[in-house]
């Protein structure tokens, strides 16, 4: 009976470790990816219910769609998927498709199976990086905005490790500071800032994932979870039978947690960038909703509910 209990405890440790690691590495991506997805969806619904899809395609689709598809294509290359066909911007009025990336992979490859997750969410990750690049080249007071983003990064790292005390207040204050820094007087009279704002809104409008994107990402996520479970079964199993004790300091380099400092930096930085992308996406939605609602009210059609089509 004691052996059974020990085995159950071993499995519990493997599952808990896997869950903790994935939450640490991907938790912020899931949270802000979820938020960005719905903001983009609400923005699209607002267009559809007021002016139809044509205006959205004309105003935002010409740059937002290619960035979306390049996000898929980039991770196809990283995870060695074959890109069979790619269309960056070919609006199809019949099925509503604006662009697509058709890819194939070796189903026996663990690496390529895991790649499906990152390919599926690629538009969110790549779109966020493009927003960051636009910020660097087009916003005059880039250093001040980056400083605010770095502060948010430090707050998020604490949250990832379970230090939730005061995190919401900290994020609220740093977000307000970022907005104030971004929309200061010197930026508002600089034409580059308005180019940045327009391009950012185009990109954020098309961070919404299609049902096929989500299906592919989910399939890849299952492969990623199974991969982590197998790795943790091996590592924790070696520790349980005492193999790790014979490897001395070398065992330190095997465990993921040994690289916590570097990983925390990247997790925090990407989390702060996701916050920035969420701020831009939220502004885009508010501006779009306000203007198109006024248009709809002027036509006597009433206010728009953006929550569903």
C-alpha positions as CSV (number, residue, x, y, z in Angstrom):
1,X,0.0,0.0,0.0
2,X,2.9,2.4,0.8
3,X,4.3,1.8,-2.7
4,X,0.9,2.7,-4.2
5,X,0.8,5.9,-2.1
6,X,4.3,6.8,-3.1
7,X,3.5,6.3,-6.8
8,X,0.4,8.5,-6.4
9,X,2.5,11.2,-4.7
10,X,5.1,10.9,-7.5
11,X,2.4,11.4,-10.2
12,X,0.9,14.4,-8.2
13,X,4.3,16.0,-8.1
14,X,4.8,15.5,-11.9
15,X,1.4,17.0,-12.7
16,X,1.9,19.9,-10.3
17,X,5.4,20.6,-11.6
18,X,4.1,20.5,-15.2
19,X,1.2,22.8,-14.4
20,X,3.5,25.3,-12.6
21,X,6.0,25.4,-15.4
22,X,3.4,25.9,-18.1
23,X,1.7,28.6,-16.1
24,X,5.1,30.3,-15.5
25,X,6.0,30.1,-19.2
26,X,2.7,30.6,-20.9
27,X,0.3,32.0,-18.3
28,X,0.6,35.7,-19.4
29,X,0.3,34.6,-23.1
30,X,-3.0,32.9,-22.3
31,X,-4.4,35.7,-20.3
32,X,-3.6,38.6,-22.6
33,X,-4.1,36.5,-25.7
34,X,-7.6,35.8,-24.5
35,X,-8.2,39.5,-23.9
36,X,-6.7,40.6,-27.2
37,X,-8.8,38.0,-29.1
38,X,-12.0,39.3,-27.6
39,X,-11.2,43.0,-28.1
40,X,-10.4,42.3,-31.8
41,X,-13.6,40.3,-32.1
42,X,-15.7,43.1,-30.5
43,X,-14.1,45.6,-32.9
44,X,-14.9,43.4,-35.9
45,X,-18.5,42.9,-34.7
46,X,-18.9,46.7,-34.4
47,X,-17.8,47.1,-38.1
48,X,-20.1,44.3,-39.2
49,X,-23.2,45.7,-37.4
50,X,-22.7,49.2,-38.7
51,X,-21.0,49.5,-42.0
52,X,-20.4,45.8,-42.9
53,X,-17.0,44.3,-43.6
54,X,-16.0,46.4,-46.5
55,X,-15.0,49.5,-44.5
56,X,-13.0,47.3,-42.1
57,X,-11.2,45.7,-45.0
58,X,-10.4,49.1,-46.6
59,X,-9.3,50.9,-43.4
60,X,-7.5,48.2,-41.5
61,X,-7.3,45.0,-43.5
62,X,-4.6,46.1,-46.0
63,X,-1.9,46.0,-43.3
64,X,-3.6,44.1,-40.4
65,X,-4.2,41.0,-42.5
66,X,-0.7,40.6,-43.9
67,X,0.7,41.0,-40.4
68,X,-1.7,38.3,-39.1
69,X,-0.7,35.9,-41.8
70,X,3.0,36.6,-41.4
71,X,2.5,35.7,-37.8
72,X,1.4,32.2,-38.9
73,X,4.2,31.9,-41.5
74,X,7.0,33.0,-39.2
75,X,6.2,30.1,-36.7
76,X,5.8,27.7,-39.7
77,X,9.4,28.4,-40.5
78,X,10.6,28.2,-36.9
79,X,8.9,24.8,-36.4
80,X,9.9,23.5,-39.8
81,X,6.4,23.2,-41.2
82,X,6.1,23.3,-45.0
83,X,4.2,26.4,-46.3
84,X,2.2,24.9,-49.1
85,X,0.4,28.2,-50.0
86,X,0.3,31.7,-48.6
87,X,-1.9,34.6,-49.4
88,X,-1.2,37.7,-47.4
89,X,-4.1,39.8,-48.6
90,X,-6.8,38.4,-50.9
91,X,-10.2,39.5,-49.7
92,X,-12.9,36.9,-50.7
93,X,-16.4,38.3,-50.5
94,X,-18.0,34.8,-50.7
95,X,-16.4,33.2,-47.6
96,X,-15.1,36.4,-45.8
97,X,-11.5,35.2,-46.0
98,X,-8.9,38.0,-46.2
99,X,-5.8,35.8,-46.3
100,X,-4.4,32.4,-45.3
101,X,-1.4,30.2,-44.8
102,X,-1.8,26.5,-45.7
103,X,0.9,24.4,-44.2
104,X,1.8,20.8,-43.7
105,X,4.0,18.9,-41.2
106,X,5.3,15.5,-40.2
107,X,2.7,14.2,-37.6
108,X,5.4,11.9,-36.2
109,X,7.6,14.9,-35.2
110,X,7.1,16.0,-31.6
111,X,8.7,19.3,-32.4
112,X,6.4,20.0,-35.4
113,X,3.3,18.9,-33.4
114,X,4.2,21.4,-30.7
115,X,4.7,24.0,-33.4
116,X,1.0,23.9,-34.2
117,X,0.4,25.8,-30.9
118,X,2.7,28.6,-31.7
119,X,1.6,28.7,-35.4
120,X,-2.0,29.1,-34.2
121,X,-1.3,31.9,-31.8
122,X,1.3,33.4,-34.1
123,X,-0.7,36.6,-35.1
124,X,-1.0,37.6,-31.4
125,X,2.8,37.1,-30.7
126,X,4.0,38.6,-34.0
127,X,1.5,41.4,-33.9
128,X,2.7,42.4,-30.5
129,X,6.3,42.4,-31.7
130,X,5.4,44.6,-34.7
131,X,3.6,47.1,-32.4
132,X,6.7,47.2,-30.3
133,X,8.8,47.9,-33.4
134,X,6.5,50.6,-34.6
135,X,6.7,52.2,-31.1
136,X,10.5,52.2,-31.3
137,X,10.7,53.9,-34.7
138,X,7.7,56.2,-34.7
139,X,7.1,57.5,-31.2
140,X,9.3,60.4,-30.3
141,X,9.6,59.7,-26.6
142,X,10.3,56.0,-27.0
143,X,12.6,55.8,-24.0
144,X,10.0,57.0,-21.6
145,X,7.4,54.6,-22.9
146,X,9.9,51.7,-22.7
147,X,10.7,52.7,-19.1
148,X,7.1,52.4,-18.2
149,X,6.9,49.0,-20.0
150,X,9.9,47.8,-18.0
151,X,8.2,48.8,-14.8
152,X,5.2,46.7,-15.8
153,X,7.5,43.9,-16.7
154,X,8.9,43.8,-13.1
155,X,5.3,43.8,-11.7
156,X,4.3,40.9,-13.9
157,X,7.2,38.7,-13.0
158,X,6.1,39.0,-9.3
159,X,2.6,38.0,-10.3
160,X,3.8,35.0,-12.3
161,X,5.5,33.7,-9.1
162,X,2.4,34.2,-7.0
163,X,3.1,37.5,-5.4
164,X,-0.4,39.0,-6.0
165,X,-0.4,41.6,-3.2
166,X,-1.0,45.0,-4.8
167,X,-0.4,43.7,-8.3
168,X,-3.7,45.1,-9.7
169,X,-3.0,48.5,-8.2
170,X,0.5,48.4,-9.6
171,X,-0.6,47.4,-13.1
172,X,-3.3,50.1,-13.1
173,X,-0.9,52.8,-12.1
174,X,1.7,51.7,-14.6
175,X,-0.9,51.4,-17.3
176,X,-2.1,55.0,-16.6
177,X,1.5,56.1,-16.7
178,X,2.1,54.4,-20.0
179,X,-1.0,56.1,-21.5
180,X,0.1,59.5,-20.1
181,X,3.6,59.0,-21.5
182,X,2.2,57.9,-24.9
183,X,-0.3,60.7,-25.3
184,X,1.7,63.6,-24.1
185,X,1.6,67.0,-25.9
186,X,4.8,66.6,-27.8
187,X,3.6,63.3,-29.3
188,X,0.2,64.7,-30.3
189,X,1.7,67.4,-32.5
190,X,4.1,65.0,-34.2
191,X,2.9,63.3,-37.4
192,X,4.9,60.1,-36.8
193,X,2.9,59.5,-33.6
194,X,-0.4,59.5,-35.6
195,X,1.1,57.2,-38.2
196,X,2.1,54.9,-35.3
197,X,-1.4,55.1,-33.8
198,X,-3.1,54.3,-37.1
199,X,-0.9,51.4,-38.0
200,X,-1.2,50.0,-34.5
201,X,-5.0,50.1,-34.7
202,X,-4.9,48.3,-38.1
203,X,-2.7,45.5,-36.6
204,X,-4.6,45.2,-33.3
205,X,-7.9,44.9,-35.2
206,X,-6.7,41.7,-36.9
207,X,-5.3,39.9,-33.9
208,X,-8.5,37.8,-33.7
209,X,-7.8,34.1,-34.3
210,X,-10.0,32.2,-36.7
211,X,-11.7,28.9,-35.6
212,X,-9.0,27.0,-37.6
213,X,-6.3,29.0,-35.8
214,X,-7.7,28.0,-32.4
215,X,-8.2,24.4,-33.4
216,X,-4.6,24.1,-34.6
217,X,-3.3,25.9,-31.4
218,X,-5.3,23.5,-29.2
219,X,-3.8,20.5,-30.9
220,X,-0.3,21.8,-30.5
221,X,-1.0,22.7,-26.8
222,X,-1.9,19.1,-26.1
223,X,1.4,18.0,-27.6
224,X,3.3,20.6,-25.5
225,X,1.6,19.4,-22.3
226,X,2.4,15.8,-23.0
227,X,6.0,16.7,-23.8
228,X,6.4,18.5,-20.4
229,X,4.8,15.6,-18.6
230,X,7.3,13.1,-20.1
231,X,10.3,15.3,-19.4
232,X,9.1,15.8,-15.8
233,X,8.5,12.1,-15.4
234,X,12.1,11.5,-16.3
235,X,13.6,14.3,-14.2
236,X,11.6,13.7,-11.1
237,X,11.9,10.0,-11.5
238,X,15.7,10.2,-11.5
239,X,15.5,12.4,-8.4
240,X,13.3,9.9,-6.7
241,X,15.6,6.9,-7.3
242,X,18.7,8.9,-6.4
243,X,20.4,9.1,-9.9
244,X,20.6,12.9,-9.7
245,X,22.7,12.7,-6.5
246,X,25.5,11.0,-8.5
247,X,25.6,13.9,-11.0
248,X,26.5,16.6,-8.5
249,X,26.4,20.1,-9.9
250,X,25.7,18.9,-13.4
251,X,22.1,18.1,-12.4
252,X,21.6,21.8,-11.9
253,X,21.8,22.4,-15.6
254,X,19.1,19.8,-16.3
255,X,16.2,21.5,-14.5
256,X,14.3,24.3,-16.1
257,X,14.1,26.2,-12.8
258,X,17.9,26.7,-12.9
259,X,17.4,29.2,-15.7
260,X,14.7,31.2,-13.8
261,X,16.5,34.5,-14.0
262,X,16.7,34.6,-17.7
263,X,13.3,33.2,-18.2
264,X,11.7,35.7,-15.8
265,X,13.2,38.5,-17.9
266,X,11.7,37.3,-21.1
267,X,8.3,36.4,-19.5
268,X,8.1,39.8,-17.9
269,X,9.1,41.7,-21.0
270,X,6.6,39.8,-23.2
271,X,3.9,40.3,-20.6
272,X,4.5,44.0,-20.5
273,X,4.4,44.1,-24.4
274,X,1.1,42.2,-24.2
275,X,-0.2,44.8,-21.8
276,X,0.9,47.5,-24.3
277,X,-0.8,45.7,-27.2
278,X,-4.0,45.4,-25.0
279,X,-3.9,49.1,-24.4
280,X,-3.6,49.9,-28.1
281,X,-6.3,47.3,-28.9
282,X,-8.6,48.8,-26.3
283,X,-8.1,52.3,-27.6
284,X,-8.8,51.1,-31.1
285,X,-12.1,49.4,-30.0
286,X,-13.2,52.5,-28.0
287,X,-12.5,54.9,-30.9
288,X,-14.1,52.5,-33.5
289,X,-17.1,51.8,-31.3
290,X,-17.7,55.5,-30.5
291,X,-17.4,56.7,-34.1
292,X,-19.5,53.9,-35.7
293,X,-22.1,54.1,-32.9
294,X,-22.6,57.8,-33.7
295,X,-22.9,56.8,-37.4
296,X,-25.5,54.2,-36.5
297,X,-27.5,56.5,-34.3
298,X,-27.5,59.2,-37.0
299,X,-29.1,56.7,-39.3
300,X,-31.7,55.9,-36.7
301,X,-30.6,52.3,-36.1
302,X,-29.8,52.6,-32.4
303,X,-26.7,51.6,-30.3
304,X,-24.6,48.6,-31.3
305,X,-24.0,45.6,-29.1
306,X,-20.4,44.5,-29.9
307,X,-20.4,41.3,-27.8
308,X,-21.8,39.0,-30.5
309,X,-22.6,39.1,-34.2
